[in-house]
Amino acid sequence: MSVVRVTTIIFDSEENAGNAVKSYAETAPSDFPGAEQLLGIHAEGNTGIYVSLYADNEAMERATGTRSKALDSIQGIVSVDTKIGNVEINHTN
């Protein structure tokens, strides 16, 4: 089964959160071609949640350099929390 990386970022403003999620939606598909699925969520004011699914740990690790550069370029980050786990269900209709 796939592996998932869930990153929650708290921004210094709702505007910076919205800008970051919009930018992610525009650039993530080309920045992370090895991802099986990408989600960018603007949640509750100044919070952005980013979810990426990969076939395996190796595919996820190949994206780490690009991820680091992307995080460094984002304006207004207050904190970043990342969790990695195994996908137990990935249902779509």
Order of alpha helices (4+ residues) and beta strands (2+ residues): beta-alpha-beta-beta-alpha-alpha-beta
